Amino acid sequence: MPLPKRWRDLTRGTVGSAPERYGVYELGDGDGAVVAVGWGVLRDELKDALAYGTGEQVRWEACARKAEAEELATEHRERAGL
């Protein structure tokens, strides 16, 4: 099951609007297929994804704790077959 959020274009503006909190994120290709799932401090992680061209779209879910983000990312990777 994907994150219950809409896709956003992975741009500097989108990265700038990401919270500086732990969370899980999905990167998608131009067609909306999930190509990567990660976790960490969202703004930092998305800066890296943008710099390395990892995906064209992104969606995320902020979490209260680091462990929660890591657990949620593991669940989403398994569901996405990554």
Biopython code that builds the backbone (N, CA, C, O; Angstrom):
import numpy as np
from Bio.PDB.StructureBuilder import StructureBuilder

atoms = [
    (1, "MET", "N", (0.848, -1.176, 0.000)),
    (1, "MET", "CA", (0.000, 0.000, 0.000)),
    (1, "MET", "C", (0.892, 1.236, 0.000)),
    (1, "MET", "O", (1.765, 1.355, 0.860)),
    (2, "PRO", "N", (0.701, 2.143, -0.923)),
    (2, "PRO", "CA", (1.515, 3.353, -0.967)),
    (2, "PRO", "C", (1.133, 4.319, 0.161)),
    (2, "PRO", "O", (0.108, 4.159, 0.824)),
    (3, "LEU", "N", (1.969, 5.300, 0.350)),
    (3, "LEU", "CA", (1.639, 6.339, 1.318)),
    (3, "LEU", "C", (0.347, 7.033, 0.888)),
    (3, "LEU", "O", (0.125, 7.235, -0.306)),
    (4, "PRO", "N", (-0.495, 7.394, 1.834)),
    (4, "PRO", "CA", (-1.780, 8.012, 1.496)),
    (4, "PRO", "C", (-1.660, 9.511, 1.204)),
    (4, "PRO", "O", (-2.407, 10.322, 1.752)),
    (5, "LYS", "N", (-0.733, 9.856, 0.354)),
    (5, "LYS", "CA", (-0.499, 11.256, 0.001)),
    (5, "LYS", "C", (-0.428, 11.357, -1.513)),
    (5, "LYS", "O", (-0.162, 10.367, -2.195)),
    (6, "ARG", "N", (-0.666, 12.544, -2.036)),
    (6, "ARG", "CA", (-0.558, 12.725, -3.482)),
    (6, "ARG", "C", (0.909, 12.941, -3.849)),
    (6, "ARG", "O", (1.706, 13.396, -3.029)),
    (7, "TRP", "N", (1.246, 12.611, -5.078)),
    (7, "TRP", "CA", (2.596, 12.840, -5.576)),
    (7, "TRP", "C", (2.820, 14.342, -5.746)),
    (7, "TRP", "O", (1.901, 15.086, -6.089)),
    (8, "ARG", "N", (4.048, 14.766, -5.502)),
    (8, "ARG", "CA", (4.495, 16.130, -5.778)),
    (8, "ARG", "C", (5.720, 16.028, -6.667)),
    (8, "ARG", "O", (6.500, 15.085, -6.537)),
    (9, "ASP", "N", (5.901, 16.982, -7.565)),
    (9, "ASP", "CA", (7.121, 17.008, -8.366)),
    (9, "ASP", "C", (8.310, 17.215, -7.437)),
    (9, "ASP", "O", (8.249, 18.026, -6.512)),
    (10, "LEU", "N", (9.380, 16.487, -7.683)),
    (10, "LEU", "CA", (10.591, 16.619, -6.869)),
    (10, "LEU", "C", (11.384, 17.820, -7.385)),
    (10, "LEU", "O", (12.187, 17.705, -8.312)),
    (11, "THR", "N", (11.139, 18.969, -6.762)),
    (11, "THR", "CA", (11.784, 20.223, -7.137)),
    (11, "THR", "C", (12.373, 20.869, -5.886)),
    (11, "THR", "O", (12.131, 20.415, -4.768)),
    (12, "ARG", "N", (13.145, 21.928, -6.090)),
    (12, "ARG", "CA", (13.706, 22.657, -4.948)),
    (12, "ARG", "C", (12.599, 23.202, -4.058)),
    (12, "ARG", "O", (12.733, 23.200, -2.834)),
    (13, "GLY", "N", (11.507, 23.669, -4.658)),
    (13, "GLY", "CA", (10.388, 24.187, -3.877)),
    (13, "GLY", "C", (9.740, 23.123, -3.004)),
    (13, "GLY", "O", (9.400, 23.369, -1.847)),
    (14, "THR", "N", (9.577, 21.948, -3.574)),
    (14, "THR", "CA", (8.992, 20.839, -2.811)),
    (14, "THR", "C", (9.915, 20.445, -1.666)),
    (14, "THR", "O", (9.465, 20.242, -0.538)),
    (15, "VAL", "N", (11.198, 20.340, -1.959)),
    (15, "VAL", "CA", (12.169, 19.990, -0.917)),
    (15, "VAL", "C", (12.149, 21.042, 0.194)),
    (15, "VAL", "O", (12.205, 20.705, 1.376)),
    (16, "GLY", "N", (12.070, 22.306, -0.190)),
    (16, "GLY", "CA", (12.024, 23.379, 0.800)),
    (16, "GLY", "C", (10.784, 23.349, 1.674)),
    (16, "GLY", "O", (10.802, 23.851, 2.798)),
    (17, "SER", "N", (9.712, 22.766, 1.170)),
    (17, "SER", "CA", (8.478, 22.682, 1.958)),
    (17, "SER", "C", (8.416, 21.438, 2.844)),
    (17, "SER", "O", (7.508, 21.306, 3.665)),
    (18, "ALA", "N", (9.366, 20.537, 2.683)),
    (18, "ALA", "CA", (9.395, 19.324, 3.505)),
    (18, "ALA", "C", (9.796, 19.682, 4.934)),
    (18, "ALA", "O", (10.649, 20.545, 5.142)),
    (19, "PRO", "N", (9.191, 19.032, 5.906)),
    (19, "PRO", "CA", (9.533, 19.341, 7.297)),
    (19, "PRO", "C", (10.919, 18.821, 7.673)),
    (19, "PRO", "O", (11.415, 17.861, 7.085)),
    (20, "GLU", "N", (11.519, 19.453, 8.636)),
    (20, "GLU", "CA", (12.801, 18.997, 9.181)),
    (20, "GLU", "C", (12.510, 18.063, 10.347)),
    (20, "GLU", "O", (12.885, 18.314, 11.493)),
    (21, "ARG", "N", (11.829, 16.979, 10.009)),
    (21, "ARG", "CA", (11.438, 15.957, 10.989)),
    (21, "ARG", "C", (11.704, 14.600, 10.379)),
    (21, "ARG", "O", (11.832, 14.456, 9.163)),
    (22, "TYR", "N", (11.786, 13.607, 11.248)),
    (22, "TYR", "CA", (11.909, 12.249, 10.744)),
    (22, "TYR", "C", (10.630, 11.869, 10.018)),
    (22, "TYR", "O", (9.539, 12.316, 10.371)),
    (23, "GLY", "N", (10.783, 11.040, 9.005)),
    (23, "GLY", "CA", (9.638, 10.566, 8.271)),
    (23, "GLY", "C", (10.044, 9.543, 7.244)),
    (23, "GLY", "O", (11.222, 9.214, 7.104)),
    (24, "VAL", "N", (9.057, 9.041, 6.522)),
    (24, "VAL", "CA", (9.267, 8.078, 5.445)),
    (24, "VAL", "C", (8.833, 8.755, 4.150)),
    (24, "VAL", "O", (7.895, 9.552, 4.135)),
    (25, "TYR", "N", (9.523, 8.430, 3.074)),
    (25, "TYR", "CA", (9.181, 9.028, 1.783)),
    (25, "TYR", "C", (9.255, 7.990, 0.685)),
    (25, "TYR", "O", (9.988, 7.005, 0.778)),
    (26, "GLU", "N", (8.481, 8.232, -0.354)),
    (26, "GLU", "CA", (8.522, 7.410, -1.563)),
    (26, "GLU", "C", (8.936, 8.304, -2.715)),
    (26, "GLU", "O", (8.460, 9.433, -2.836)),
    (27, "LEU", "N", (9.821, 7.800, -3.562)),
    (27, "LEU", "CA", (10.200, 8.482, -4.790)),
    (27, "LEU", "C", (9.558, 7.736, -5.936)),
    (27, "LEU", "O", (9.535, 6.506, -5.957)),
    (28, "GLY", "N", (9.034, 8.489, -6.894)),
    (28, "GLY", "CA", (8.362, 7.874, -8.026)),
    (28, "GLY", "C", (8.932, 8.334, -9.345)),
    (28, "GLY", "O", (9.571, 9.382, -9.435)),
    (29, "ASP", "N", (8.690, 7.529, -10.373)),
    (29, "ASP", "CA", (9.089, 7.932, -11.724)),
    (29, "ASP", "C", (7.993, 8.829, -12.309)),
    (29, "ASP", "O", (7.034, 9.168, -11.614)),
    (30, "GLY", "N", (8.129, 9.206, -13.559)),
    (30, "GLY", "CA", (7.173, 10.103, -14.195)),
    (30, "GLY", "C", (5.772, 9.547, -14.296)),
    (30, "GLY", "O", (4.811, 10.305, -14.429)),
    (31, "ASP", "N", (5.640, 8.208, -14.234)),
    (31, "ASP", "CA", (4.332, 7.568, -14.320)),
    (31, "ASP", "C", (3.705, 7.293, -12.956)),
    (31, "ASP", "O", (2.590, 6.777, -12.878)),
    (32, "GLY", "N", (4.421, 7.638, -11.875)),
    (32, "GLY", "CA", (3.895, 7.423, -10.533)),
    (32, "GLY", "C", (4.208, 6.064, -9.941)),
    (32, "GLY", "O", (3.652, 5.700, -8.904)),
    (33, "ALA", "N", (5.089, 5.305, -10.578)),
    (33, "ALA", "CA", (5.506, 4.028, -10.002)),
    (33, "ALA", "C", (6.573, 4.293, -8.940)),
    (33, "ALA", "O", (7.483, 5.094, -9.157)),
    (34, "VAL", "N", (6.462, 3.626, -7.805)),
    (34, "VAL", "CA", (7.426, 3.797, -6.721)),
    (34, "VAL", "C", (8.758, 3.173, -7.134)),
    (34, "VAL", "O", (8.819, 1.997, -7.494)),
    (35, "VAL", "N", (9.828, 3.977, -7.078)),
    (35, "VAL", "CA", (11.164, 3.482, -7.428)),
    (35, "VAL", "C", (12.072, 3.377, -6.215)),
    (35, "VAL", "O", (13.095, 2.696, -6.269)),
    (36, "ALA", "N", (11.714, 4.045, -5.115)),
    (36, "ALA", "CA", (12.528, 3.977, -3.902)),
    (36, "ALA", "C", (11.682, 4.380, -2.703)),
    (36, "ALA", "O", (10.769, 5.199, -2.809)),
    (37, "VAL", "N", (12.007, 3.788, -1.565)),
    (37, "VAL", "CA", (11.387, 4.146, -0.292)),
    (37, "VAL", "C", (12.522, 4.380, 0.686)),
    (37, "VAL", "O", (13.441, 3.566, 0.777)),
    (38, "GLY", "N", (12.469, 5.478, 1.416)),
    (38, "GLY", "CA", (13.516, 5.775, 2.376)),
    (38, "GLY", "C", (12.956, 6.438, 3.614)),
    (38, "GLY", "O", (11.763, 6.730, 3.708)),
    (39, "TRP", "N", (13.846, 6.669, 4.557)),
    (39, "TRP", "CA", (13.444, 7.332, 5.785)),
    (39, "TRP", "C", (14.611, 8.173, 6.287)),
    (39, "TRP", "O", (15.755, 7.977, 5.877)),
    (40, "GLY", "N", (14.311, 9.095, 7.165)),
    (40, "GLY", "CA", (15.315, 9.966, 7.757)),
    (40, "GLY", "C", (14.710, 11.337, 7.975)),
    (40, "GLY", "O", (13.489, 11.495, 7.954)),
    (41, "VAL", "N", (15.565, 12.332, 8.184)),
    (41, "VAL", "CA", (15.084, 13.708, 8.284)),
    (41, "VAL", "C", (14.661, 14.100, 6.877)),
    (41, "VAL", "O", (15.491, 14.169, 5.970)),
    (42, "LEU", "N", (13.390, 14.351, 6.698)),
    (42, "LEU", "CA", (12.810, 14.466, 5.359)),
    (42, "LEU", "C", (13.507, 15.486, 4.473)),
    (42, "LEU", "O", (13.869, 15.166, 3.341)),
    (43, "ARG", "N", (13.700, 16.690, 4.952)),
    (43, "ARG", "CA", (14.297, 17.715, 4.095)),
    (43, "ARG", "C", (15.705, 17.306, 3.649)),
    (43, "ARG", "O", (16.067, 17.503, 2.489)),
    (44, "ASP", "N", (16.489, 16.744, 4.553)),
    (44, "ASP", "CA", (17.845, 16.306, 4.205)),
    (44, "ASP", "C", (17.819, 15.177, 3.181)),
    (44, "ASP", "O", (18.582, 15.190, 2.215)),
    (45, "GLU", "N", (16.947, 14.208, 3.392)),
    (45, "GLU", "CA", (16.858, 13.066, 2.474)),
    (45, "GLU", "C", (16.414, 13.514, 1.085)),
    (45, "GLU", "O", (16.934, 13.034, 0.078)),
    (46, "LEU", "N", (15.459, 14.426, 1.033)),
    (46, "LEU", "CA", (14.953, 14.872, -0.263)),
    (46, "LEU", "C", (15.954, 15.761, -0.993)),
    (46, "LEU", "O", (15.981, 15.775, -2.224)),
    (47, "LYS", "N", (16.771, 16.499, -0.258)),
    (47, "LYS", "CA", (17.860, 17.264, -0.892)),
    (47, "LYS", "C", (18.789, 16.310, -1.631)),
    (47, "LYS", "O", (19.185, 16.573, -2.767)),
    (48, "ASP", "N", (19.134, 15.204, -0.984)),
    (48, "ASP", "CA", (20.001, 14.205, -1.624)),
    (48, "ASP", "C", (19.328, 13.599, -2.845)),
    (48, "ASP", "O", (19.956, 13.455, -3.893)),
    (49, "ALA", "N", (18.061, 13.245, -2.719)),
    (49, "ALA", "CA", (17.341, 12.640, -3.847)),
    (49, "ALA", "C", (17.301, 13.590, -5.032)),
    (49, "ALA", "O", (17.468, 13.166, -6.176)),
    (50, "LEU", "N", (17.082, 14.868, -4.767)),
    (50, "LEU", "CA", (17.049, 15.863, -5.838)),
    (50, "LEU", "C", (18.428, 16.009, -6.481)),
    (50, "LEU", "O", (18.546, 16.072, -7.704)),
    (51, "ALA", "N", (19.460, 16.060, -5.656)),
    (51, "ALA", "CA", (20.818, 16.232, -6.168)),
    (51, "ALA", "C", (21.259, 15.053, -7.029)),
    (51, "ALA", "O", (21.967, 15.236, -8.020)),
    (52, "TYR", "N", (20.844, 13.845, -6.654)),
    (52, "TYR", "CA", (21.269, 12.646, -7.384)),
    (52, "TYR", "C", (20.274, 12.204, -8.453)),
    (52, "TYR", "O", (20.519, 11.220, -9.151)),
    (53, "GLY", "N", (19.156, 12.916, -8.592)),
    (53, "GLY", "CA", (18.180, 12.570, -9.622)),
    (53, "GLY", "C", (17.545, 11.214, -9.411)),
    (53, "GLY", "O", (17.293, 10.483, -10.369)),
    (54, "THR", "N", (17.283, 10.873, -8.152)),
    (54, "THR", "CA", (16.763, 9.547, -7.816)),
    (54, "THR", "C", (15.336, 9.316, -8.292)),
    (54, "THR", "O", (14.973, 8.182, -8.603)),
    (55, "GLY", "N", (14.525, 10.355, -8.355)),
    (55, "GLY", "CA", (13.139, 10.218, -8.786)),
    (55, "GLY", "C", (12.628, 11.525, -9.349)),
    (55, "GLY", "O", (13.288, 12.560, -9.257)),
    (56, "GLU", "N", (11.445, 11.468, -9.934)),
    (56, "GLU", "CA", (10.821, 12.663, -10.498)),
    (56, "GLU", "C", (9.719, 13.210, -9.592)),
    (56, "GLU", "O", (9.370, 14.389, -9.661)),
    (57, "GLN", "N", (9.180, 12.338, -8.742)),
    (57, "GLN", "CA", (8.080, 12.719, -7.865)),
    (57, "GLN", "C", (8.363, 12.207, -6.465)),
    (57, "GLN", "O", (9.177, 11.302, -6.276)),
    (58, "VAL", "N", (7.687, 12.789, -5.490)),
    (58, "VAL", "CA", (7.889, 12.390, -4.104)),
    (58, "VAL", "C", (6.587, 12.547, -3.320)),
    (58, "VAL", "O", (5.739, 13.376, -3.648)),
    (59, "ARG", "N", (6.457, 11.744, -2.297)),
    (59, "ARG", "CA", (5.412, 11.925, -1.288)),
    (59, "ARG", "C", (5.996, 11.435, 0.025)),
    (59, "ARG", "O", (6.864, 10.561, 0.034)),
    (60, "TRP", "N", (5.528, 11.991, 1.130)),
    (60, "TRP", "CA", (6.109, 11.642, 2.417)),
    (60, "TRP", "C", (5.075, 11.672, 3.516)),
    (60, "TRP", "O", (3.975, 12.203, 3.364)),
    (61, "GLU", "N", (5.474, 11.077, 4.640)),
    (61, "GLU", "CA", (4.679, 11.063, 5.863)),
    (61, "GLU", "C", (5.634, 11.355, 7.009)),
    (61, "GLU", "O", (6.570, 10.591, 7.246)),
    (62, "ALA", "N", (5.406, 12.451, 7.720)),
    (62, "ALA", "CA", (6.233, 12.795, 8.876)),
    (62, "ALA", "C", (5.882, 11.859, 10.036)),
    (62, "ALA", "O", (4.742, 11.416, 10.169)),
    (63, "CYS", "N", (6.875, 11.572, 10.864)),
    (63, "CYS", "CA", (6.692, 10.680, 12.001)),
    (63, "CYS", "C", (7.152, 11.370, 13.278)),
    (63, "CYS", "O", (7.919, 12.332, 13.237)),
    (64, "ALA", "N", (6.680, 10.876, 14.391)),
    (64, "ALA", "CA", (7.032, 11.468, 15.682)),
    (64, "ALA", "C", (8.427, 11.052, 16.142)),
    (64, "ALA", "O", (9.102, 11.801, 16.848)),
    (65, "ARG", "N", (8.862, 9.835, 15.732)),
    (65, "ARG", "CA", (10.139, 9.316, 16.220)),
    (65, "ARG", "C", (10.913, 8.654, 15.096)),
    (65, "ARG", "O", (10.336, 8.213, 14.102)),
    (66, "LYS", "N", (12.210, 8.590, 15.262)),
    (66, "LYS", "CA", (13.104, 7.948, 14.299)),
    (66, "LYS", "C", (12.716, 6.482, 14.094)),
    (66, "LYS", "O", (12.636, 6.013, 12.958)),
    (67, "ALA", "N", (12.480, 5.769, 15.176)),
    (67, "ALA", "CA", (12.144, 4.347, 15.084)),
    (67, "ALA", "C", (10.842, 4.130, 14.313)),
    (67, "ALA", "O", (10.716, 3.158, 13.568)),
    (68, "GLU", "N", (9.897, 5.009, 14.486)),
    (68, "GLU", "CA", (8.627, 4.913, 13.769)),
    (68, "GLU", "C", (8.845, 5.074, 12.259)),
    (68, "GLU", "O", (8.255, 4.348, 11.459)),
    (69, "ALA", "N", (9.692, 6.024, 11.886)),
    (69, "ALA", "CA", (9.985, 6.256, 10.469)),
    (69, "ALA", "C", (10.674, 5.041, 9.858)),
    (69, "ALA", "O", (10.339, 4.625, 8.749)),
    (70, "GLU", "N", (11.629, 4.480, 10.576)),
    (70, "GLU", "CA", (12.362, 3.315, 10.077)),
    (70, "GLU", "C", (11.426, 2.120, 9.896)),
    (70, "GLU", "O", (11.506, 1.415, 8.889)),
    (71, "GLU", "N", (10.553, 1.894, 10.851)),
    (71, "GLU", "CA", (9.600, 0.777, 10.785)),
    (71, "GLU", "C", (8.621, 0.949, 9.630)),
    (71, "GLU", "O", (8.350, 0.001, 8.894)),
    (72, "LEU", "N", (8.097, 2.150, 9.473)),
    (72, "LEU", "CA", (7.159, 2.420, 8.388)),
    (72, "LEU", "C", (7.829, 2.250, 7.025)),
    (72, "LEU", "O", (7.212, 1.727, 6.096)),
    (73, "ALA", "N", (9.074, 2.682, 6.896)),
    (73, "ALA", "CA", (9.803, 2.533, 5.630)),
    (73, "ALA", "C", (9.995, 1.060, 5.295)),
    (73, "ALA", "O", (9.858, 0.666, 4.137)),
    (74, "THR", "N", (10.310, 0.247, 6.290)),
    (74, "THR", "CA", (10.480, -1.193, 6.064)),
    (74, "THR", "C", (9.183, -1.809, 5.553)),
    (74, "THR", "O", (9.202, -2.609, 4.618)),
    (75, "GLU", "N", (8.058, -1.441, 6.160)),
    (75, "GLU", "CA", (6.761, -1.951, 5.722)),
    (75, "GLU", "C", (6.468, -1.553, 4.277)),
    (75, "GLU", "O", (6.001, -2.369, 3.483)),
    (76, "HIS", "N", (6.744, -0.304, 3.949)),
    (76, "HIS", "CA", (6.453, 0.184, 2.586)),
    (76, "HIS", "C", (7.387, -0.436, 1.552)),
    (76, "HIS", "O", (6.965, -0.686, 0.423)),
    (77, "ARG", "N", (8.639, -0.690, 1.907)),
    (77, "ARG", "CA", (9.555, -1.366, 0.978)),
    (77, "ARG", "C", (9.051, -2.766, 0.664)),
    (77, "ARG", "O", (9.048, -3.191, -0.491)),
    (78, "GLU", "N", (8.627, -3.477, 1.700)),
    (78, "GLU", "CA", (8.126, -4.841, 1.499)),
    (78, "GLU", "C", (6.887, -4.840, 0.605)),
    (78, "GLU", "O", (6.770, -5.668, -0.299)),
    (79, "ARG", "N", (5.969, -3.916, 0.856)),
    (79, "ARG", "CA", (4.742, -3.853, 0.056)),
    (79, "ARG", "C", (5.032, -3.476, -1.389)),
    (79, "ARG", "O", (4.356, -3.942, -2.306)),
    (80, "ALA", "N", (6.045, -2.626, -1.592)),
    (80, "ALA", "CA", (6.393, -2.187, -2.942)),
    (80, "ALA", "C", (7.307, -3.185, -3.658)),
    (80, "ALA", "O", (7.586, -3.033, -4.847)),
    (81, "GLY", "N", (7.766, -4.197, -2.935)),
    (81, "GLY", "CA", (8.658, -5.183, -3.524)),
    (81, "GLY", "C", (10.050, -4.653, -3.791)),
    (81, "GLY", "O", (10.720, -5.098, -4.723)),
    (82, "LEU", "N", (10.488, -3.704, -2.980)),
    (82, "LEU", "CA", (11.821, -3.115, -3.153)),
    (82, "LEU", "C", (12.820, -3.654, -2.161)),
    (82, "LEU", "O", (13.985, -3.255, -2.179)),
]
sb = StructureBuilder()
sb.init_structure("model")
sb.init_model(0)
sb.init_chain("A")
sb.init_seg("    ")
for serial, (resi, resn, name, xyz) in enumerate(atoms, 1):
    if name == "N":
        sb.init_residue(resn, " ", resi, " ")
    sb.init_atom(name, np.array(xyz, "f"), 0.0, 1.0, " ", f" {name:<3s}", serial, name[0])
structure = sb.get_structure()
